[in-house]
Amino acid sequence: MGQLVQHIAPDGTATVDSDYRLPPETSAWLYENLVIARDLDGEFVNLQRQGELALYASCRGQEAAQVGAAACLRKTDWLFPQYRELGAFLVRGIAPGQMAAVWRGSWHGGLEFTRKCCAPIAIPIATHALHAVGAAMAAQRLGEDSVTVAFLGDGATSEGDAHEALNLAAVDKVPCVFFVQNNQWAISVPVSRQHAAVSIAHRASGYGMPGVMVDGNDVLACYAVMSEAAARARAGEGPTLIEAVTYRMGPHTTSDDPTRYQPADELAEWAARDPITRYRKYLQDLGVLTDRLEQRVAARSARLRAELRDAVVDAPDPDVAELFEHVYAETPPLLAAQREQLLAEMAKET
């Protein structure tokens, strides 16, 4: 476990000891996804405030961690997200309308997720880490060279399911990467109240796997670290625990009020490390950031935000009865009775 991996300093300059570079077209593509993730995130928040979505968990401030981690993977590598990974979904090409279906409570929960090798969003904390390990074990036994990635929050590492997943993955040396976005807050509980270790990454040694701590606001560093961990997994060398140190710039979800617990000076300190501002300066120095690129990004952002609104605004509410139709192949009597009771109660309200 070494020091924090960083290729772009907070002021947007390349770090002194970094010679890591990506092709200009890849660098531009990363920037495109960062900006659009931020724009779409704002659109999702607005739609929830307008009553079009039941809930939404913002990724503002964490775009670099998500985009960098997902961008270097193969399309056949399976992602196991929690619920804040809009940047990773965007990289995978999941349509905004499919993302919105999850937050509207549609019965299918966004079918396009699985078509893009992305598991459904997991609201229960850390349960999907075990799913990621199971999928990695299956790939291992089938002789595939795919990698699975479990996206976790810092709070998830306090759950038993995360411990079990990390331990099993290390024992069986499965091709799974645990990507922890340490955004400093598990709802209203600071990370300092979740563990006493030097870092979350340091805990990897207890499981017998490498632990890497990376600047989660540095998209280039996240890309590099995930690339190395995925290559290691593909080579049969087992899992890696990555801690991306970042910050949640908004509420835990749209039902949360972060002003009740987030210190204003802390928020301002992290705002100065904004991942998009940092990367924009870096690309300017490389000569990659051009007016043409900015126009392309703005056009695509506008198109995707329009697609999101078209998919959500004035869309019909999901049929509540459908909740009962996709649980069992044959509906048992108790579930059928519950359905009839609910429908009867709803009929009284109309």
C-alpha positions in Angstrom: 0.0 0.0 0.0 1.8 3.1 -1.2 0.9 6.8 -1.4 -2.1 8.3 -3.2 -1.9 7.7 -6.9 -2.3 11.0 -8.8 -1.4 12.0 -12.3 -3.2 15.4 -12.5 -2.7 17.8 -9.6 -5.7 19.8 -8.2 -4.5 22.9 -10.2 -4.8 20.9 -13.5 -1.1 20.4 -14.1 0.5 17.0 -14.6 2.2 15.8 -11.4 6.0 16.0 -11.4 6.6 12.2 -11.4 3.8 11.3 -13.9 4.5 10.4 -17.5 1.2 8.6 -17.9 -0.6 9.7 -21.1 -3.6 8.6 -23.2 -4.2 9.2 -26.9 -5.8 12.6 -27.6 -9.1 11.0 -28.8 -9.3 9.0 -25.6 -8.5 12.0 -23.5 -11.3 14.0 -25.3 -13.7 11.1 -24.8 -13.1 11.1 -21.1 -13.8 14.8 -20.9 -17.0 14.4 -22.9 -18.3 11.8 -20.5 -17.3 13.9 -17.4 -19.2 17.0 -18.6 -22.3 15.1 -19.8 -22.4 13.1 -16.6 -22.5 16.4 -14.6 -25.2 17.8 -16.9 -27.4 14.7 -16.8 -27.0 14.6 -13.1 -28.4 18.1 -12.8 -31.3 17.2 -15.1 -32.1 14.2 -12.9 -32.2 16.3 -9.8 -34.5 18.8 -11.5 -36.8 16.1 -12.7 -37.1 14.7 -9.2 -37.8 18.1 -7.8 -40.5 18.5 -10.3 -42.2 15.3 -9.1 -41.3 13.2 -12.2 -39.0 10.8 -10.3 -39.5 9.2 -6.9 -35.9 9.7 -5.7 -32.5 10.3 -7.1 -28.9 9.9 -5.8 -26.6 12.5 -7.3 -23.0 11.7 -8.4 -21.9 15.4 -8.5 -18.2 15.6 -7.6 -17.6 11.9 -8.2 -17.7 11.9 -12.1 -13.9 11.4 -12.5 -13.9 8.3 -10.3 -16.8 6.7 -12.2 -15.8 7.6 -15.7 -12.2 6.8 -15.3 -12.9 3.4 -13.7 -15.4 2.3 -16.4 -13.8 3.8 -19.5 -10.8 1.4 -19.5 -12.8 -1.8 -19.2 -14.0 -4.0 -22.0 -17.7 -3.9 -22.9 -18.0 -7.6 -21.8 -16.7 -6.9 -18.3 -19.6 -6.9 -15.9 -20.3 -3.8 -13.7 -22.1 -4.3 -10.4 -23.2 -0.7 -9.3 -24.7 0.5 -6.2 -27.0 3.5 -7.0 -24.8 6.5 -7.6 -22.8 5.4 -10.7 -24.4 7.6 -13.5 -20.9 8.2 -14.9 -20.3 4.5 -15.4 -23.7 4.0 -16.9 -23.0 6.8 -19.4 -19.7 5.3 -20.4 -21.5 1.9 -21.0 -24.0 3.6 -23.3 -27.1 3.1 -21.2 -29.8 5.4 -22.4 -30.9 8.1 -20.0 -34.5 7.0 -20.2 -33.5 3.5 -19.0 -31.6 5.1 -16.1 -34.7 7.1 -15.3 -36.9 4.0 -15.3 -35.1 2.8 -12.2 -35.9 6.0 -10.3 -39.5 6.0 -11.5 -40.1 2.5 -10.1 -40.9 0.9 -13.5 -41.3 -2.9 -13.3 -38.4 -3.6 -15.6 -36.0 -1.3 -13.7 -34.1 -0.5 -16.9 -33.7 -3.6 -19.0 -30.9 -2.0 -21.0 -28.6 -2.4 -18.0 -28.1 -6.1 -18.4 -27.8 -5.8 -22.2 -24.8 -3.6 -21.5 -23.2 -6.1 -19.0 -24.3 -4.0 -16.1 -26.2 -5.5 -13.2 -29.3 -3.7 -11.9 -28.9 -0.9 -9.4 -28.5 -2.3 -5.8 -30.2 -0.2 -3.2 -29.4 -2.6 -0.3 -25.9 -1.6 0.9 -23.0 -3.9 -0.2 -25.2 -6.9 -1.2 -24.1 -6.6 -4.8 -20.4 -7.1 -3.8 -21.3 -10.8 -3.3 -23.0 -10.9 -6.7 -19.9 -9.5 -8.3 -17.8 -12.2 -6.7 -20.2 -14.9 -7.8 -20.1 -13.6 -11.4 -16.3 -13.5 -11.3 -16.2 -17.1 -10.0 -18.5 -18.2 -12.8 -16.3 -16.5 -15.4 -13.3 -18.1 -13.8 -14.8 -21.6 -14.1 -16.0 -21.1 -17.6 -12.5 -20.1 -18.7 -13.5 -16.6 -19.7 -11.1 -13.6 -19.4 -13.8 -11.1 -18.3 -13.5 -9.0 -15.1 -16.3 -8.0 -12.7 -16.2 -4.7 -10.9 -18.1 -4.0 -7.7 -18.8 -0.2 -7.2 -19.0 0.5 -3.5 -19.3 3.5 -1.2 -17.2 4.0 1.8 -20.2 3.2 4.0 -20.6 -0.1 2.2 -17.2 -1.3 3.6 -18.8 -1.2 7.1 -21.2 -3.9 6.1 -20.7 -7.7 6.6 -21.5 -8.5 3.0 -18.5 -6.4 1.8 -16.2 -8.3 4.2 -17.5 -11.7 3.0 -17.2 -10.7 -0.6 -13.6 -9.4 -0.2 -12.5 -12.4 1.8 -14.0 -15.0 -0.6 -12.6 -13.2 -3.7 -9.1 -13.2 -2.2 -9.3 -16.9 -1.1 -10.4 -18.0 -4.6 -8.3 -15.4 -6.4 -11.3 -14.4 -8.6 -11.1 -11.7 -11.3 -13.0 -9.1 -9.4 -12.1 -5.5 -8.7 -13.6 -3.7 -5.7 -13.9 0.0 -6.5 -14.7 2.0 -3.4 -15.7 5.6 -3.9 -14.8 7.2 -0.6 -16.9 10.3 -0.8 -16.3 11.0 2.9 -19.9 10.6 4.0 -22.2 7.5 4.5 -25.4 9.5 4.5 -24.6 11.7 7.6 -21.9 9.6 9.1 -18.3 10.8 8.3 -15.8 8.2 7.2 -13.8 8.8 10.4 -16.6 7.1 12.3 -16.6 4.0 10.0 -13.1 2.7 10.5 -9.8 3.3 12.4 -7.5 2.1 9.7 -5.1 4.5 7.9 -7.3 4.2 4.8 -9.9 1.9 3.3 -7.2 0.7 0.9 -5.0 -0.4 3.8 -7.6 -3.0 4.8 -6.8 -5.0 1.7 -3.7 -6.5 3.2 -5.9 -8.2 5.8 -7.7 -10.0 3.0 -4.5 -10.9 1.1 -5.0 -8.7 -1.9 -3.4 -5.4 -3.2 -4.9 -2.2 -2.0 -4.5 1.0 -4.0 -5.5 4.5 -2.9 -6.2 6.9 -5.9 -7.2 10.5 -6.2 -10.9 10.0 -7.1 -11.0 13.5 -8.6 -8.3 12.7 -11.1 -9.9 10.9 -14.1 -6.5 9.9 -15.6 -5.3 8.3 -12.3 -8.6 6.4 -11.9 -8.3 5.2 -15.5 -4.7 4.0 -14.9 -5.3 2.3 -11.6 -8.4 0.4 -12.9 -6.5 -0.6 -16.1 -3.8 -2.2 -13.9 -6.2 -3.9 -11.6 -8.2 -5.3 -14.5 -5.1 -6.6 -16.2 -4.0 -8.2 -13.0 -7.4 -10.0 -12.7 -7.3 -11.2 -16.3 -3.9 -12.7 -15.7 -5.3 -14.8 -12.9 -3.6 -12.9 -10.1 -6.9 -12.2 -8.2 -8.8 -9.2 -6.9 -7.7 -5.7 -6.1 -9.3 -3.2 -3.6 -9.2 0.4 -5.0 -10.1 3.3 -2.8 -10.9 6.4 -4.9 -10.7 9.4 -2.6 -13.4 11.9 -3.7 -16.2 13.9 -2.2 -20.0 14.0 -2.5 -20.8 17.5 -3.6 -24.6 17.2 -3.1 -27.0 15.4 -0.8 -27.0 11.7 -0.2 -30.2 11.5 -2.2 -32.8 14.1 -3.0 -34.6 13.3 0.3 -31.5 14.4 2.3 -30.4 17.8 3.7 -26.6 17.8 3.8 -26.5 21.3 5.3 -27.4 19.6 8.6 -24.1 17.8 8.8 -21.6 18.8 6.0 -19.3 21.6 7.2 -19.4 24.5 4.8 -15.6 24.9 4.8 -15.1 21.3 4.0 -17.5 21.6 1.0 -15.7 24.7 -0.2 -12.3 22.9 0.1 -13.4 20.0 -2.1 -15.2 22.3 -4.5 -11.8 23.8 -5.3 -10.7 20.3 -6.3 -13.5 19.9 -8.8 -12.7 17.0 -11.2 -14.0 18.7 -14.3 -12.3 22.0 -13.8 -9.0 20.1 -13.1 -9.2 18.0 -16.2 -10.3 20.9 -18.5 -7.1 22.8 -17.5 -5.0 19.7 -18.1 -6.5 19.2 -21.6 -5.9 22.9 -22.4 -2.2 22.5 -21.6 -2.1 19.4 -23.9 -3.8 21.3 -26.7 -6.7 18.8 -26.7 -9.4 21.1 -25.5 -10.7 22.9 -28.6 -13.8 24.9 -29.4 -14.8 22.1 -31.7 -14.6 19.6 -28.8 -16.6 21.9 -26.5 -19.3 22.3 -29.2 -19.5 18.6 -29.7 -19.8 17.9 -26.0 -22.5 20.6 -25.6 -24.5 19.2 -28.5 -24.5 15.7 -27.2 -25.3 16.8 -23.7 -28.3 18.8 -25.0 -29.5 15.8 -27.0 -29.2 13.3 -24.1 -30.9 15.7 -21.6 -33.8 16.2 -24.1 -34.1 12.4 -24.5 -34.2 12.1 -20.7 -37.0 14.7 -20.4 -38.9 13.1 -23.3 -38.8 9.7 -21.5 -39.9 11.1 -18.2 -42.1 14.1 -18.4 -45.8 13.2 -18.6 -44.9 9.5 -18.8 -47.7 7.3 -17.4 -47.2 6.1 -13.9 -46.3 2.4 -13.6 -49.1 0.0 -13.1 -48.9 -1.0 -9.5 -50.4 -4.5 -10.2 -47.3 -5.3 -12.3 -45.4 -5.6 -9.0 -47.1 -8.9 -8.4 -46.7 -10.3 -11.9 -42.9 -10.8 -12.0 -42.1 -12.4 -8.7 -43.2 -16.1 -9.2 -43.9 -18.1 -12.3 -47.2 -19.0 -10.7 -48.6 -16.5 -8.2 -49.1 -18.1 -4.8 -52.5 -17.5 -3.0 -51.0 -15.2 -0.3 -49.5 -12.9 -2.9 -52.6 -12.9 -5.0 -54.6 -11.9 -1.9 -52.2 -9.1 -1.2 -52.6 -7.9 -4.7 -56.4 -7.9 -4.5 -56.3 -6.1 -1.1 -54.0 -3.3 -2.6 -56.1 -2.9 -5.7 -59.3 -2.6 -3.5 -57.7 0.0 -1.3 -56.5 2.0 -4.3 -60.0 1.8 -5.9 -61.4 3.6 -2.8 -59.1 6.5 -3.3 -60.1 7.2 -6.9 
